[in-house]
Amino acid sequence: MIKIDLKPSASFYEKSQYDEMLARAYSAFDTLESGSGAGNDFLGWNRLPIETPQSLIDDCNSVADKWKWLGVELVVVIGIGGSYLGAKCALEALSHTFASQLGKTSPQIVFAGQNLSQDYLCDLMDLVKVRSTALIVISKSGTTTEPAVAFRVLKHYMEDKYGRKGSRERIVAVTDAKRGALKSLSSQEGYKTFVIEDNIGGRFSVLSPVGLLPIAVAGFDIQAMIDGAKDAYNATLSKDESNPAIQYATIRNLFYSQGKKIEILVNYLPKLQYFSEWWKQLYGESEGKDGKGIFPASVNFTTDLHSMGQYIQDGERTIFETVISVEKTNRKINIQSDEQNLDGLNFLNGKEIEECNRMAQLGTRLAHIDGGVPNVVIEVEKIDEYTLGELFYFFEKACGISAYMIDVNPFNQPGVEAYKKNMFALLGKPGYEEEAEALLKRL
């Protein structure tokens, strides 16, 4: 189970300060659990681990089996934000780092609709044209620009190559139960659909079909992921200091109250890079509003110690670090002795490389603490489906508590709409003529 180690940061606060912030966390926890806070119509994620039916797991796995039978080599997952990052981070964490180069992925999972880059989509189409392809399109509305554009291009290609009937076997939609452009199209064309419930927002949706379907199609054990999330659910039910979500929300807001405005999520495993991207959206979009919120950043150590390490060690003291510490690796390799020893590393003879990584983690933590950077450590046993399920639910629960502690709605994102309105006006969308004229005068 996830453990929070606060000892590395203990010198940065008094117990009375922690106790005061803990009381605020308890109050926010009550708000979240009672469903009495702002955005309470988006709390469906909170019980997903214990309410996910076996039929959903079976349906996801049946899509994977069907596409294997069809000989699908490539699955394009179309979505943006929470409709993309959860699946992307899980696949990066669970897959062999060089699976595609080794030819070990079948099907290979790639992503579209997460940007508006013409070069990216053209490069993707080069791949689609030489692979037996299927699509998973994820959107509640079906009108979000980035995925809608990508789906339009890919759908047109699929129908040209496989026909409308053949495409029906190769396109699955994850969308609203009753309304929206994608739901209407799916009903019209006969696509298999999975439902995004109305009470689950995008960035809290990884344990719904939004994340589970692509992960299952990639060949991973989504039941184990739900099992891990279920254990995290049970571990975060109690209103006391044994609750890791309460501990984490308390300490990060204590540092925020001290002027630590930037939280850096640190990992020492390259496979967790996209987990950090998922985490940044979760906390940035949930807390960054009303002129408030901790800015979420991330680094990948030891790599980024050679780029960002200097700033973290000696830069402005407005940061704290949250370190994901993984106890066990899934593979092992030892360092050998060298007769010439020109690099002077024979003292490492026989040691696992992970021991070096572990000592780098401890040494970095001590150095940064000495440099005035508090460290919070989140400890997990290993990286697998079960642990990812734990981490997903833990961070979601802590996020809801933390946002209520600073009196913001964790479940809306009003600021995201501003760029969309400007983009539509500049592209000439009907009904935006006045906005377009005003914007063009500013350019």
Buried (B, 14 or more C-beta within 10 A) or exposed (E): BBBBBBEBBEEBBEEEEBEEBBEBBBBBBBBBBEEEBBBBEBBBBBEBBEEBEEEBBEBBBEBBEBBEEBEBBBBBBBBBBBBBBBBBBBBBBBBEEEBEEEEEBBBBBBBBBBBEEEEBBEEBBEBBEEBBBBBBBBBBBBEBBBBBBBBEBBBEBBBEBBEEEEBBBBBBBBBBEEEBBBBBBBEEBEBBBBBBBBBBBBBBBBBBBBBBBBBBBBBBBBBBBBBBBBBBBEBBEEBEBEBBBBBBBBBBBBBBBBEBBBBBBBBBBEBBBBBBBBBBBBBBBBBBBEEEBBBBBBBBBBEBBEEBBEEBBEEEEEBBBBBBBBEEBEEEEEBEEEEEEEEEBEEBEEEBBBEBBBEBBEEBBEBBBEEEBBBBBBBBBEBBBBBBBBBBBBBBBBBBBBBBBBEBBBBBBEEEEEEEEBBBBBEEBEEBEEBBEEBEEEE
